[in-house]
Amino acid sequence: MKNSLEINVAIKNFIRREISDFESMEYAPTRKDSEKKCDLSLNINPYGVSKKVLSKLKYLDKTKISHYYPENTDLINEIASYIGVLPEQVMLGDGCDGCLEMITHTFIDRGDEAIIPIPTFHRYEFHTVLMGGKPVFVPMKNFELNSSDILNHTNNKSKIIFLSNPNNPTGIPIERNIKEEIINGFNGIVVVDEALADGTNLNGASLLNKYDNLIIVRSFSKTFGLASLRIGYIVSNPKIINQIKKTSSPFKVNGIAQELAIEALRDKQHIINSINYINENREFLISNLEKIKLKCTKSITTNFLVDVSNFYKNPEDLIGKLKEKNVLVTDAKSFRTQKNNYIRVAVATEEENEKFIEILSKLLGV
Ligand SMILES: Cc1ncc(COP(=O)(O)O)c(C=O)c1O
């Protein structure tokens, strides 16, 4: 019988290069970590899920649970009217992340390049590398996109430009003319990730009539409060949608998530309440952080960066001290920030936000 070392070596020989080279990463705090803690690391809707969604869950049609192929036209029609496109321009995915995965499966071959302005959401890099593609990072200046800078990094191997709008981790939106310059000037696919756009007036759907190389991805995890149901969607022109559909499993998006997403879209009052709650709490956090000389990025959504270099050379030290006091925030390094000055803060509940400011002020002695 082979010993375990030999088995490990043999297995390594069968694993795709992209997988064996990849370092696994911790994405979210464990339940144990976030239990009873003040958690400003999650980037979800702190106002929570709609009561109408919960009531739908209680009275869910049992046959819909046991059926293999959930019918998706109701949700697709609902999304199409919400975002202002035709149903054939929409397809569902298992979260916005699942949508990004299908997109790289469709467009990225080994050796292809994807342009990624940084700092940003790390999953664009992950999905690109997994397909054997090469991420080309373009550092933003003062967290703003520069269209010529982005376009100057493209060449005949560039397949995708990923833009997060608003951006995770800064919460800064992309100006429409800059977005258009990039879409117009690129001979490839521009993926605009609008996972954090519900609740802002950002909606790239109107550009789909003008440009045939644009793909928008959106999520039910944020403003709609359905993160654990894993549901999101892609909006593009039907030609692109039909190609991406080839990569999708027929079982991909579960029926319960679809039923509940319809309810979430219809509960307009809950959406308004969530947006107001997030905006008020973000303003509370930013104004209090700036009072204690911590500069924040100009966010219009749940997350933003805080420059802690006035107090800490290494943000990890602050993060560790906050953790000892049961407060969780995110190290911005994982977003490939150029300077190691930042923590990412995501708006949590009113009580958590107040506690965070109180604990942080004490820690900094201000
Ligand atoms: C910009 C951005 N895109 C996509 C996602 C993933 O969203 P989902 O939960 O729908 O997969 C996130 C989650 O934090 C995000 O911040």
The ligand as an SDF file (V2000), in Angstrom:
LIG
                    3D

 16 16  0  0  0  0  0  0  0  0999 V2000
  -18.5690   44.0640   -5.8960 C   0  0  0  0  0  0  0  0  0  0  0  0
  -19.0920   42.7130   -5.5320 C   0  0  0  0  0  0  0  0  0  0  0  0
  -19.4680   41.8620   -6.5040 N   0  0  0  0  0  0  0  0  0  0  0  0
  -19.9520   40.6460   -6.2300 C   0  0  0  0  0  0  0  0  0  0  0  0
  -20.1000   40.2240   -4.9400 C   0  0  0  0  0  0  0  0  0  0  0  0
  -20.6220   38.8390   -4.6820 C   0  0  0  0  0  0  0  0  0  0  0  0
  -22.0090   38.9090   -4.5260 O   0  0  0  0  0  0  0  0  0  0  0  0
  -22.8880   37.5930   -4.4080 P   0  0  0  0  0  0  0  0  0  0  0  0
  -23.1740   37.3700   -2.9720 O   0  0  0  0  0  0  0  0  0  0  0  0
  -24.1340   37.9160   -5.1840 O   0  0  0  0  0  0  0  0  0  0  0  0
  -22.1340   36.4820   -5.0290 O   0  0  0  0  0  0  0  0  0  0  0  0
  -19.7130   41.0460   -3.8830 C   0  0  0  0  0  0  0  0  0  0  0  0
  -19.8140   40.5840   -2.5020 C   0  0  0  0  0  0  0  0  0  0  0  0
  -19.3040   41.1530   -1.5760 O   0  0  0  0  0  0  0  0  0  0  0  0
  -19.2120   42.3320   -4.1930 C   0  0  0  0  0  0  0  0  0  0  0  0
  -18.8350   43.1710   -3.2270 O   0  0  0  0  0  0  0  0  0  0  0  0
  1  2  1  0
  2  3  1  0
  2 15  2  0
  3  4  2  0
  4  5  1  0
  5  6  1  0
  5 12  2  0
  6  7  1  0
  7  8  1  0
  8  9  2  0
  8 10  1  0
  8 11  1  0
 12 13  1  0
 12 15  1  0
 13 14  2  0
 15 16  1  0
M  END
$$$$
